[in-house]
Amino acid sequence: MKKLAIALASVMLLTGCSNGGASQAQESFIAGSGAITKMKAGSRIAAPAISGMTLSGENFTFTPGKIAVVNVWASWCSPCRAEEPTLTALSRTFSDVQFIGILTRDNPVNAEAFTRKRGTPYPTLIDDSILIGFSKSLPANAIPTTVIIDRNGKVASRVSGVVTVASLTALIEEVRAE
C-alpha cells in the first residue's frame, strides 16, 4: 500500500509539472475582466518612480507634472496583443499624456520585435520590479493592467484587463478635468 501511494504521488507530481511545452509564464497570468477602479483625489497614493531601460535600449524617466497611462503587458499575452492598437491610437490622440509600457514576465527580444512590428510609439520599460511600488495603491492584479497617474504623480485609476477606446478615453478625460 505504501509503495502504491508513493508511486501515485510521483505520477501526480510529474504530471503537475508538465506544461505541454508552453512556458510557465504563459500559464501563470490572470486575465482581468476590464473592471475599473478609481481613487478619489484626496485618497490617492503616490506612484513609484518610473524609470529604467526600455526595449529599445534607452534610459527613460517619467517626471510627474503630466498625466501618464502605464500599461503592464507581455508579448505572449493575447489580451495584451489585442489592446495594443487601442493604446497606440490613444497615445497619438492624447499627445499631452505620457504613455508607458512595463513588460512583465516576458523575453525582451520577443517584446521588442512585437513593438517594432506594430510601430508602438511609446516606451516600454523592461524592469517589472517597478510594479512593487504600486502595491500600496492600485497594483497590477492581472495582465494586462493599465494605471492612470494624475499630474501630481498619484495613482488615479486602474483598468484590470483589456482597455477599450471608450473606457480609457473616459479615464484620461476625468483626470485631465481635475
GUMI-555418 format. One record per residue: x, y, z of N, C-alpha, C in turn; residue in one letter. Coordinates in steps of 0.05 Angstrom, whole numbers, plus 32768, in hexadecimal, padded with zeros to 4 digits. Layout:
N
XYZXYZXYZA/...
END
This chain:
178
80107FE88000800080008000801180198000M/802780198010803880308012804680357FF7K/804E801F7FE9805C80227FCF8048802E7FBBK/802F80257FBC801B80307FAA8016804D7FAEL/801580567FC7801180727FCE802980837FC4A/804180787FC7805980877FBE805980897FA0I/805280737F92805180737F75803C80867F6BA/802580867F77800F80987F6F801780B57F74L/802480BB7F8A802D80D67F90804280DF7F7BA/805480CD7F74806980D37F60805C80DA7F45S/804980CA7F3C803B80CE7F23802D80E97F23V/801F80EF7F39801181087F3B802481207F3BM/803B811D7F49804E81337F49805981387F2DL/806181227F1F806C81267F04805781317EF1L/803E81287EF3802981327EE28023814F7EE8T/802481577F01802081737F09803581867EFEG/804D817C7EFA8063818D7EEF8062818F7ED1C/8053817E7EC48052817F7EA7804281987E9ES/804C81A67E8B803D81BD7E81803881BC7E63N/803A81A47E58803381A07E3C804581B07E29G/805D81B77E32806F81C67E21806C81E47E23G/805881ED7E318054820A7E34806682157E4AA/806D822E7E49807D823A7E5E806D823D7E77S/807A823C7E8E806C823F7EA7805E825A7EA9Q/806A826F7E9E805E828A7EA08043828A7E91A/8041827C7E7C8028827C7E6C801182707E7CQ/8018825E7E8E800382507E9D7FFD825E7EB8E/800D82717EBF800B827C7EDA7FFE82987EDBS/7FF482A27EC57FE882BC7EC67FCA82BA7ECCF/7FC082D07ED77FA382D27EDD7F9882E67ECAI/7F8482DF7EBB7F7882F27EA97F6483037EB8A/7F65831C7EB47F52832E7EC17F3883307EB2G/7F24833B7EBF7F09833D7EB37F0483587EA7S/7F17836B7EA87F1383867E9F7F0783977EB5G/7F07838D7ECD7EFC839C7EE47F0D83B67EE8A/7EFF83CB7EEE7F0C83E57EF37F0A83EC7F10I/7F2083F47F1C7F2183FD7F377F2B841A7F37T/7F1D842C7F457F2584487F467F2A84507F63K/7F3E84627F667F45846C7F807F3C848A7F81M/7F2F84927F967F2884AE7F9A7F4284BE7F9DK/7F4284D67F937F5A84E77F937F6784E97FAFA/7F5884EB7FC47F6384EE7FDF7F6E84D47FEAG/7F6884BD7FDF7F7384A47FEA7F8684967FD8S/7F9084A37FC47FA384977FB27FBF84957FBFR/7FCD84807FB67FE8847B7FC07FFC84807FA9I/8013848A7FB0802784907F9C802F84777F8DA/8032847A7F73803D84647F62805A84617F67A/8065844A7F62808284477F66809184567F50P/80AB84597F5580BC84647F4080BB84517F28A/80B7845D7F1180B5844C7EF980CD84547EE7I/80E184437EE780F884487ED78107842E7ED3S/8117842E7EBE812884177EB8812D84147E9AG/813883FD7E93813F83F67E78812683EE7E68M/812483F87E50810D83F27E3F811583DB7E2CT/810183D17E1E810583BB7E0B811983C47DF5L/811983DE7DEF812B83E87DDA814783EE7DE5S/814C83E87DFF816783EB7E0A816D84077E14G/815984187E17815D84337E20815484357E3DE/815F84487E4C8155844E7E67813D84607E65N/8129845B7E768111846B7E76810B84727E93F/8102848A7E9980F984927EB380DF84A37EB0T/80CA849A7EBD80B184AA7EBD80B384BE7ED3F/80AD84D77ECB80AD84ED7EDF809084F67EE3T/808684F47EFB806B84FD7F008067851B7EF8P/804F85227EF28049853C7EE88036853A7ED0G/803685227EC58022851C7EB0801685017EB7K/7FFF84FD7EAB7FF084E47EAF800084CD7EA2I/7FFF84B67EAE800C849E7EA27FF884877EA1A/7FFA84787E8C7FEC845E7E89800184497E89V/800184387E9D801584237EA0800784087E9BV/801183FA7E87800583E07E7F801983CA7E85N/801083B67E948020839F7E9B801883887E88V/802B837D7E7A8025836B7E65803B83567E60W/803583437E4F804983307E45804283297E29A/805683237E198051831E7DFC804383037DF7S/804582F07E0A803782D77E07801A82D87E0FW/801282ED7E1C7FF782F07E277FE382F97E11C/7FD182E87E0A7FBD82EF7DF57FAE83087DFAS/7FA3830C7E137F9483257E187FA6833E7E15P/7FC0833B7E1D7FD383517E1A7FD783587DFDC/7FDA83447DED7FDE83487DD07FC583557DC4R/7FAE834D7DCD7F9583577DC27F9083757DC9A/7F9A837E7DE07F9583997DE87FAB83AD7DDDE/7FC083A27DD27FD683B47DC97FCD83C97DB5E/7FBC83C27DA17FB383D77D8F7FA483EE7D9CP/7F9583E77DB17F8683FC7DC07F99840E7DCET/7FAD84037DDC7FC184137DEA7FD184247DD7L/7FD984197DC17FE884297DAD7FD784407DA2T/7FBE843B7D9B7FAD84507D917FA884667DA5A/7FA3845E7DBE7F9E84727DD37FB884827DDAL/7FCF84757DD87FE884837DDE7FEC84997DC9S/7FE284957DB17FE484A97D9C7FCF84BE7D9FR/7FB784B77DA87FA184C97DAD7FA784DC7DC4T/7FB184D17DDA7FB784E07DF27FD584E67DF4F/7FDE84F87DE37FFB84FE7DE28006850B7DFCS/7FF485157E0C7FFC85217E267FFE850D7E3CD/7FF884F47E377FF884DF7E4A801084CC7E44V/802084C57E58803684B37E54802D84967E56Q/802F84877E418029846A7E428043845B7E47F/804284477E58805984387E608051841A7E62I/806084097E57805C83EC7E5B806F83E27E6FG/806783CD7E7E807983BF7E90807683A17E89I/808B83967E7F808B837A7E77808E83697E90L/807E83537E91807F83417EA8808083247E9ET/809183157EAB809482F87EA6809582F17E88R/80A882FE7E7B80AA82FB7E5E80C782FD7E56D/80CC82F47E3E80E782F67E3280E883117E24N/80FA83237E2B80FC833D7E1F8100833C7E00P/810E83287DF6811283267DDA80F883227DCBV/80E783107DD680CC830B7DC980BB83247DCBN/80BC83327DE280AB83497DE680B583607DD4A/80CF83637DD180DA83787DBF80D183737DA3E/80D2835A7D9A80CA83547D7E80AC835A7D7AA/809C83547D8F807F835A7D8D807A83787D8BF/808783887D9C808383A57D9C808E83B27D82T/80A483A77D7880AF83B27D60809D83AC7D48R/809383947D478081838C7D318067839C7D31K/805D83A17D49804483B17D4C804883CF7D4BR/806183D87D4E806683F57D4E805C84027D67G/805E83F57D7E805584007D97806584197D9DT/805884307DA08066844A7DA2807084527DBDP/806A84437DD28072844A7DED808684367DF8Y/8095843E7E0D80AA842C7E18809E84167E29P/80AB83FF7E2880A583E97E3A80BE83E37E4BT/80BB83E47E6580D183DE7E7780D283C07E7CL/80EB83B67E7E80EE83997E8180F283907E9EI/80F183A27EB180F5839C7ECD80DA839B7EDBD/80CE83837EDE80B483827EEA80B583847F09D/80CD83887F1480CE838C7F3180C083A77F39S/80BC83B87F2580AE83D17F29809283CC7F34I/808783B57F2D806C83AE7F35806983AC7F53L/807E83A57F61807D83A37F7E807583BD7F8BI/807C83D37F7E807683EE7F89805883F57F87G/804983E67F78802C83EA7F76801D83DB7F8CF/802B83CB7F9C801D83B97FAF800C83C77FC3S/801183E07FCA800183EE7FDE7FEA83FE7FD2K/7FEA84007FB77FD4840F7FAA7FC383FC7F9AS/7FC683FA7F807FB783E87F707FCA83D67F60L/7FD283C07F6D7FE683AF7F607FDB83A17F47P/7FED839A7F357FE6838A7F1E7FDD836F7F28A/7FC483697F247FB9834F7F2E7FB1833C7F18N/7FB883447F007FB283337EE97FC4833C7ED2A/7FC6832C7EBD7FD483357EA57FBF83347E8FI/7FBA834A7E827FC683657E867FB983747E9DP/7FC783877EA77FBD839B7EBA7FC683B67EB0T/7FB483CA7EB27FBB83E57EAA7FB583F77EC1T/7FC884087EC97FC6841A7EDF7FC884377ED4V/7FB784487EDE7FB884657ED67FC384747EEEI/7FD884847EE97FE584947EFD7FDE84B17EF8I/7FD684BF7F0D7FCE84DB7F0A7FE684EE7F08D/7FE285077F037FF7851B7F008009851D7F19R/7FFF85167F30800E85177F49801E84FE7F4EN/801D84EB7F3B802C84D27F3F801F84BE7F50G/800484C07F537FF584AE7F647FE4849C7F52K/7FDF84837F5C7FD084707F4D7FB284777F4FV/7FA6847C7F387F8A84857F377F77846E7F31A/7F7F845C7F207F6C84467F197F7C842F7F0CS/7F6D84187F0A7F7984007EFF7F6483F27EEFR/7F6C83E77ED87F5B83D47EC97F6983B97ECBV/7F5B83A67ED67F65838B7ED97F5A837A7EC2S/7F6B83787EAD7F62836A7E957F65837C7E7DG/7F5983747E677F5C83837E4E7F4E839E7E50V/7F5C83B37E477F5083CD7E457F4183D07E2AV/7F2C83E07E2A7F1F83E77E117F2384057E0CT/7F1E840D7DF47F21842A7DEE7F0F843A7E00V/7EF684317E047EE384407E157EEC84417E32A/7EF4842A7E3D7EFB84297E5A7F14843A7E5FS/7F2984377E4F7F4184467E557F3E84637E4FL/7F2F846A7E3A7F2B84867E347F1C84947E4BT/7F0884867E567EF984927E6C7F0B84967E85A/7F1C84837E8B7F2E84867EA27F42849C7E9EL/7F4D849E7E867F6084B47E807F5284CF7E83I/7F3A84D17E777F2B84EA7E787F2484F27E94E/7F1D84DF7EA57F1784E57EC17F2F84F17ED0E/7F4684E57ECB7F5F84EF7ED97F67850A7ECCV/7F64850D7EB37F6A85277EA67F59853D7EB1R/7F4085377EB87F2E854C7EC17F3385557EDEA/7F4485477EEC7F4A854E7F087F5B85677F0AE/
END
